[in-house]
Amino acid sequence: MTVSIFLIASSDPKYRNVMKNYIIHVCLSFAILVLSCCSKNGDATPPGGSSLTGKIYYAHFDGFSMLDLPTGEKTVIRPSGTHYNWYLTADGSTLMEMTDGRAGGRPDHIKFSIKSMADGVVRNEFFYRPRNGGSNYQAADLSPDKSMICIFPSFDEGYVLLDAKTGDFLGEITAINGERVSRYESFVWLPDNSLVFKWKNFIVRGKLPFDVISVVREFDTEDFGSFSSSHDGNKLAFNYQNHIAVMHVDGSEFYLATKGDKIESNAAFSPDGSQLLVGTNFQTIPVPGSVPSSQRYMKVIPLDGRSYDPNSDAEVLPVLVAGEKSAEPTKGQMVWVR
């Protein structure tokens, strides 16, 4: 099986040998792995709930928030009100914020700010104008070594990669096998700066300049996405047909970590990889005159190869704010750090 990846020319001399004449077509052979396929919101405080450690950063209706697990103390870092997206590195050291450029007099740009979580000092800041004049309300993730940014695909652009220090354009994946990548298609960075992303019913993996692309796993459905990786990069968790699936990054040992009659959506690994933070009881919330929102309740399951029902199994722990008896809601994005 072959793919065609369209990469727009980069100003960086390192990549000119693979990005010539502004658009190139690279036919790559997929290394398809033949793998065997294994194919209530916590209304009472469970025993041991206070044993959870670390901090959870998450998207809440109040705004970008942080919850200290041992104490249950919640802090709203940035209140809701204006367009705002964020990404926090797995080590909890670096925060990337994305806002529209209006305050800087550039309403058609995205403003990127990369700052230290320890002291709040901004390390890098720049504006990026979508190359095709598309939306400036976009989200992006920072690479593990903090050198690159990948912007999620939009109606007008594919996966766009930028230099995280200068904002310079590095490359773009617009299509595979002649088909444009879908808007908001999921991806996740791995520690070696490779990208794992979805294409149709495949999970694929590649690294700039994307001269080699390999298939991690093929499914018989396209109903999956929203990838997250363990802190060591050895495992992936993702939405799979209304539940959360987990597998090794090479595509092996796939299993469903959740079960039941409710929908689970979004997951984050604990720092030591022994537990999984899951958004449970997913529901869409209508917003009059605007795009619908969504809500999930944060709960923690053991990561031991078994499937858990978040609403009935005693091993499942709700994530609680001090003084509350019900699991804390989230709009989706979650990061669990030490």
C-alpha positions in Angstrom: 0.0 0.0 0.0 1.3 3.5 -0.9 0.5 6.9 0.4 1.0 10.3 -1.2 1.9 13.1 1.3 1.9 16.7 0.0 4.5 18.9 1.7 4.7 22.6 1.1 8.2 24.0 0.7 10.0 25.1 3.9 12.3 28.0 4.3 14.6 25.9 6.4 17.6 24.6 4.4 17.5 21.3 6.3 14.3 20.3 4.6 14.7 21.8 1.1 16.0 18.5 -0.3 12.6 16.9 0.4 10.4 20.0 -0.1 11.3 21.1 -3.7 9.2 23.2 -6.1 6.8 24.2 -3.3 4.8 21.0 -3.5 6.1 17.5 -3.8 4.4 14.2 -4.0 6.1 11.5 -2.0 5.0 7.9 -2.5 5.8 5.9 0.6 5.3 2.2 1.3 3.3 1.4 4.4 4.8 -1.2 6.7 1.6 -2.8 7.7 1.8 -4.8 10.8 -0.3 -8.0 11.0 -1.5 -8.0 14.5 -4.0 -10.1 16.4 -6.9 -7.9 17.6 -8.3 -8.2 21.1 -10.5 -6.7 19.1 -23.3 7.7 37.7 -20.7 10.3 38.4 -19.3 9.1 41.7 -21.9 10.3 44.1 -20.1 8.8 47.1 -16.5 9.3 48.1 -14.8 6.0 47.6 -12.3 4.5 50.0 -8.8 5.6 49.0 -9.9 8.5 46.9 -7.4 10.7 48.6 -4.5 8.4 47.6 -4.4 10.0 44.1 -1.3 12.1 43.7 -0.1 14.9 41.4 -2.0 17.6 39.7 -4.6 17.6 36.9 -4.8 20.5 34.4 -8.1 20.5 32.5 -10.6 22.4 30.5 -13.5 23.5 32.7 -16.5 25.7 32.2 -15.0 28.1 34.6 -11.8 28.2 32.4 -8.4 26.6 32.2 -8.1 25.0 35.7 -5.8 23.0 37.9 -6.8 20.5 40.6 -4.3 19.4 43.3 -5.3 15.8 43.8 -4.1 15.2 47.4 -5.9 18.3 48.8 -8.7 18.6 46.3 -7.9 22.3 45.9 -9.1 23.8 42.6 -7.5 26.8 40.9 -8.8 28.6 37.9 -5.7 29.7 36.0 -7.5 31.6 33.2 -11.2 32.3 33.4 -13.5 31.7 30.4 -14.5 34.6 28.3 -12.3 34.9 25.2 -11.0 32.4 22.7 -8.2 30.5 24.3 -6.5 27.1 23.8 -3.7 25.7 25.8 -1.2 22.8 25.8 0.9 21.6 28.7 3.9 19.4 28.3 3.8 16.0 30.0 6.5 17.0 32.5 4.4 20.0 33.6 7.2 22.4 32.9 6.0 24.4 29.9 2.6 25.9 28.9 1.7 26.9 25.4 -1.2 29.3 25.0 -3.1 30.1 21.8 -5.3 33.2 21.5 -6.5 35.2 18.5 -4.3 38.1 17.6 -6.9 40.9 18.2 -5.2 42.3 21.2 -2.0 42.6 19.2 -3.7 44.3 16.3 -3.6 41.2 14.2 -7.1 39.8 14.1 -6.3 37.3 11.3 -3.4 35.7 13.3 -3.0 33.2 16.0 -0.8 34.4 18.9 1.4 31.7 20.4 2.9 32.2 23.9 5.2 29.6 25.4 5.9 30.1 29.1 7.5 28.4 32.1 5.0 27.0 34.6 7.5 27.5 37.4 7.7 31.3 37.2 5.2 32.3 34.5 7.9 33.9 32.4 7.2 33.9 28.6 10.1 32.2 26.8 8.8 32.6 23.2 6.0 34.6 21.7 5.0 35.1 18.1 2.0 35.5 15.7 1.1 33.1 13.0 -1.2 33.8 10.1 -2.9 30.7 8.7 -1.3 30.2 5.3 -4.5 29.9 3.4 -6.3 32.6 5.3 -8.3 30.1 7.3 -9.6 30.3 10.9 -7.4 31.7 13.6 -9.4 29.8 16.2 -7.2 26.7 16.2 -5.4 24.5 18.7 -1.9 23.1 18.5 0.5 20.9 20.5 4.1 21.5 21.4 6.7 18.8 20.7 8.3 17.0 23.7 11.7 18.8 23.2 9.8 22.1 22.8 11.3 22.7 19.4 8.2 22.4 17.2 4.5 23.1 17.1 1.9 21.1 15.2 -1.4 22.7 14.5 -4.5 20.6 14.2 -6.0 20.4 10.6 -8.7 22.9 9.7 -11.0 23.4 6.7 -8.1 25.2 4.9 -4.9 23.6 6.1 -3.6 20.2 7.0 -1.1 19.4 9.8 1.0 22.5 9.9 4.4 22.4 11.7 6.1 25.5 13.0 9.5 26.3 14.6 8.5 26.9 18.3 11.2 29.5 18.8 10.7 31.6 15.7 7.3 30.7 14.4 8.8 29.8 11.0 6.9 27.4 8.8 8.6 24.0 8.6 6.1 21.9 6.6 2.5 20.8 6.1 0.8 17.4 5.6 -2.3 18.2 3.5 -3.3 14.9 2.0 -2.6 11.2 2.0 -3.3 9.0 -1.0 -4.7 12.1 -2.7 -7.3 12.6 0.0 -7.2 15.7 2.2 -6.7 15.1 5.9 -9.9 15.7 7.9 -10.5 18.8 9.9 -9.5 18.5 13.6 -8.0 15.0 12.9 -6.3 13.6 15.9 -2.6 13.4 16.5 -0.1 13.1 19.4 3.6 13.8 19.8 5.9 11.0 21.0 9.2 11.6 22.9 11.3 11.2 19.8 9.4 14.1 18.1 7.5 11.7 15.8 3.8 12.2 15.2 1.2 9.6 15.6 -2.0 10.5 13.7 -5.1 9.2 12.2 -5.8 8.6 8.5 -9.1 7.0 7.7 -9.1 3.6 9.6 -5.4 3.7 10.2 -3.1 4.9 13.0 0.1 6.0 11.3 3.4 7.4 12.5 6.0 9.7 10.9 8.6 12.3 11.6 9.6 15.5 9.9 10.4 15.6 6.9 8.0 12.6 6.7 10.0 10.7 4.2 9.1 7.5 6.1 5.5 6.8 7.2 4.5 3.5 8.8 1.2 2.0 9.8 0.9 1.5 13.6 -2.4 -0.3 13.4 -5.4 -0.8 11.0 -9.0 -1.0 12.3 -12.2 -2.1 10.6 -13.8 1.2 11.7 -13.0 4.9 11.5 -14.7 5.6 14.8 -11.7 6.4 16.9 -9.4 9.4 17.7 -8.3 11.9 20.5 -4.9 10.3 21.1 -2.8 10.7 24.2 0.5 9.0 25.1 2.0 7.8 28.3 4.7 10.0 29.7 7.4 7.5 28.6 5.8 7.3 25.1 5.3 3.5 25.2 1.5 3.4 25.2 -1.4 5.2 23.6 -4.9 5.8 24.8 -7.7 7.0 22.5 -11.5 7.1 22.0 -12.7 3.9 20.3 -16.4 3.3 19.6 -17.7 5.2 22.7 -15.0 3.8 25.0 -11.3 4.2 25.8 -8.8 1.9 24.2 -5.2 1.4 25.2 -2.3 -0.2 23.3 1.4 -0.2 22.9 2.8 2.4 20.6 3.8 -0.3 18.1 0.1 -1.3 17.8 0.3 -4.4 20.0 -1.7 -5.4 23.0 -4.8 -3.4 22.1 -7.7 -3.6 24.6 -10.7 -1.6 25.8 -9.9 -0.1 29.2 -13.6 1.0 29.7 -16.9 -0.7 29.2 -20.6 -0.1 30.0 -23.6 1.6 28.5 -22.3 5.2 28.8 -19.8 7.1 26.5 -16.3 7.7 27.6 -14.3 10.4 25.8 -10.7 11.6 26.2 -8.1 10.1 28.5 -4.7 11.0 30.1 -2.1 8.8 31.7 -0.9 9.2 35.2 2.8 10.2 35.5 3.9 6.7 36.4 1.6 5.0 33.8 -0.3 2.9 36.3 -3.6 4.7 36.1 -5.7 6.4 33.4 -7.7 9.5 33.9 -10.9 9.2 31.8 -13.7 11.6 30.8 -16.9 9.6 31.6 -20.6 10.0 30.9 -20.0 12.1 27.8 -22.9 14.4 26.8 -23.4 17.2 24.3 -24.6 20.5 25.7 -26.6 22.8 23.4 -25.4 26.4 23.3 -28.1 28.8 21.8 -26.6 30.7 18.9 -23.3 29.0 19.1 -21.4 25.7 18.6 -22.6 23.0 21.1 -20.3 22.3 24.0 -19.7 19.0 25.8 -19.2 17.6 29.3 -17.5 14.7 30.9 -16.8 13.7 34.5 -13.2 12.9 35.5 -12.6 9.4 36.9 -9.5 7.3 37.4 -9.2 3.6 36.5 -6.3 1.2 37.0 -4.2 0.5 33.9 -3.8 -3.2 34.3 -5.2 -4.8 31.1 -8.7 -5.1 32.4 -11.9 -3.3 31.3 -13.7 -1.2 33.9 -17.2 0.2 34.0 -16.7 3.8 35.3 -20.2 3.8 36.8 -20.2 0.6 38.7 -16.8 -0.9 39.4 -15.4 -0.3 42.9 -11.9 0.2 41.6 -12.9 3.4 39.8 -12.1 6.6 41.7 -13.9 9.9 41.0 -11.7 13.0 40.8 -13.1 15.2 43.6 -12.8 18.9 44.4 -12.6 19.4 48.2 -16.1 19.5 49.7 -17.8 17.8 46.7 -19.2 14.3 46.4 -19.6 14.1 42.6 -16.8 13.7 40.1 -15.4 17.0 38.7 -16.7 17.9 35.2 -14.4 18.7 32.3 -15.0 20.0 28.7 -12.4 17.5 27.4 -8.7 18.3 27.6 -6.8 16.9 30.6 -3.1 16.6 31.5 -1.9 14.7 34.6 1.5 15.7 36.0 3.5 15.0 39.1 
